[in-house]
Amino acid sequence: MITGELKNKVDRIWEMFWTGGITNPLDVIEPISYPHPQGILTEINALELEIMDELKKLGVLIDG
């Protein structure tokens, strides 16, 4: 079980997904697990960049 600041960060990330209409974690994982036409990949890349920016603002460390 996570607690404290890490839990708060995870909660804020989940809140971003929930607010965007994503309520099932598999809905986040599945799109990046399968091949997609270029247009969808462009959208996924843009969303990934937005999420990365938000995670940086929250102080979450990301390898990659």
N, C-alpha and C positions, 0 to 999 in steps of 0.2 A: 504494500500500500504506500502510495506517495503522499507526502504531507508538505505543509509550509509553502515556500515560494515556488517550488517546482510544481506543486498541485495547482497553484494559482495560475502559473504560466500555461499549463495544460488546459485548464478550464477556459482561459482566454482564447486559446487556439480553437478549442471545440466550439466556443461561442461564435467565432468567425465563420466556421463551417455551418453551424446551426442557422445563423442569421442569413447566410447565403442560400439556405434551403437544403443543405446536405445534413440529413439526420442519421444516416447509416454509414459507419466507417468504411464498409465495403464499397460504397459509392465513391469514395476517395481513392481507394486502392485499385479497384478494377480498371478504371480508364487508363491507368498508366501501366497496366499489366498485359495489355493486348495491343497488337498493331492497329493503327488507325490511319485513315486518309490524312493527307498533309494539313488540310484545314483544321481538323480536330487537334492534330498535334500542335499547331500554332496556338490554338486556344488553350491547350493544356500548358504549353510553355509560358504563356502570358500569365495564367493563373498561378503557376509555380513561382514565377518571379514576384507576383503580388504577395504570395504566402511567405516567401523568403524575406521580403522586405518587412512584413509584419512581425515575423519571428525575430528578425534583427532588432526591431524596435522594442520587442518584449525582452530582449537579452538572452534569447535561446541560442545556444551554440549549435552550429550545423557543420558537419564534415562534408566536404565535397566541393 
